[in-house]
Amino acid sequence: MINRKMGVFFLSLLLSVFCLGSIFPSFPAYASNEALTSWNEGDNKTEIIAFVEQIIDSTNPKYVPPEERVAVFDNDGTLWAERPQYFQLDFIEAQPKSVSQIKFNKLPKTTQKELDTNRDSKIDSDEIKVVLNDIAVFEGIGTEEYIALAQNFVYNTNHDDLSFGNNQQYQRFDAKYKDLTYKPVIELVNYLKDNGFKVYICSGGGVDFVRSFAKDAYGIPPEEVIGSAIKTKFDREFGGKVIRQAFLGQYNDKFGKPVGIERHIGKRPIIAVGNSSGDYEMFQYTDVGVDKSLIVLINHDDCNREYEYNNIPGETDGTEPLNKSLDEAQNRENWKVVSMKNDFNTIFESNLPPRENLSCQAS
């Protein structure tokens, strides 16, 4: 049995530890030289770490309490690859179920009516076209069944399966879809989480498709995934299904991203990570000024290890910029353009070898 003097000693020791903890500020979860090890040393890595360190330092005037530390990441082209075409479209085209052209032709009109009602943008992006295909093919099944199908596809299908897809002239990776995640970006997710950030995915792709793999692939649970969603209904049975319907519920690309963030999170992010024009409005929403917010734009400029596309400021398709976010980044100090070629010492989480003899462009 511990005598009274010994008990007093241990109590005094514990009080001393707590007092010291209140005097000295807490250290970051990572020392600067240990963070983002898949990133090459350079201005972008240094500035990202410097921003986070000022946010978590309680003695810094830029300090942000943990409950306000929110970061949002796009998915396609940001957390994993998106070429030659969106992986969700590969999943849709791999399904044996056919859809009547009459039924499919009604979907754009129905969807545009939903977008007009919500004052969102016109159907003008590849992301929404993927969602329309998804609605048509998977109408009437339960969300749990859908997630199981998507999970099976992502985990068991090779990216170089050329039995479907319309970009077969571009060599694909001999790897499962689940292995085509970007190691440096996942390191950034983990770095932020370890420093008190709540990290969300904000994708133009289908929310259930992303939820099928996000936790295992990125460590981001289903409840922290925001995406385009279709309307659903409950079948009124105890333990029954939530059934997918042929109507758009939430369009989560471009103008829809800030709306989805506000609805789902209820807080403005202070860090946003993306790669394309589809992320521009999310970047606008996040950007509240230098030293108060950080935009990270992943630039696809590495033909040998991944793909090269929409990576030059000022490029247009004749009517609009190919990458409006990249153009805007040239004028904003807190928008960091991260070069996959120069800033990443490795790209894929599975450390895939560089590809040979491929065409750089895959758009």
KAKA-V271335 format. One record per backbone hydrogen bond with DSSP energy under -1.0 kcal/mol. CO is the residue of the C=O (numbers start at 1). NH is the residue of the N-H. If there is no record, write none. Layout:
co={CO CO}
nh={NH NH}
This chain:
co={3 4 5 6 7 8 9 10 11 12 13 14 15 16 17 18 19 20 31 31 36 38 42 43 44 45 46 47 48 49 50 51 52 55 57 60 65 66 68 69 70 70 71 72 73 75 75 75 79 80 86 87 88 89 90 92 100 101 106 107 108 109 110 111 112 113 114 115 122 125 126 127 128 129 130 131 132 133 134 138 141 142 143 144 145 146 147 148 149 150 151 152 153 154 157 158 167 173 175 176 177 180 181 182 183 184 185 186 187 188 189 190 192 193 198 200 201 205 206 207 208 210 210 213 214 214 215 221 222 224 226 228 229 229 231 233 237 241 242 243 244 247 250 253 254 256 257 258 259 260 261 261 270 271 272 273 274 276 277 278 279 280 281 282 283 289 289 294 295 296 297 299 299 300 302 304 307 312 315 320 323 324 325 327 328 332 334 336 338 339 343 347 348 360}
nh={7 8 9 10 11 12 13 14 15 16 17 18 19 20 21 22 23 24 34 35 39 345 46 47 48 49 50 51 52 53 54 55 56 64 60 63 68 69 70 198 270 271 200 273 202 78 79 80 182 77 90 91 92 93 94 95 104 105 110 111 112 113 114 115 116 117 118 120 124 129 130 131 132 133 134 135 136 137 138 141 244 146 147 148 149 150 151 152 153 154 155 156 157 178 177 161 170 175 159 179 180 81 349 186 187 188 189 190 191 192 193 194 197 196 71 73 226 228 210 211 212 213 214 217 218 220 219 224 225 201 203 207 249 250 245 243 240 235 143 233 140 231 229 256 257 260 261 262 263 264 265 266 294 72 296 74 298 279 280 254 283 284 285 286 287 292 293 272 336 274 338 301 340 309 306 355 302 315 322 317 327 328 329 330 331 335 295 297 299 343 40 183 351 308}
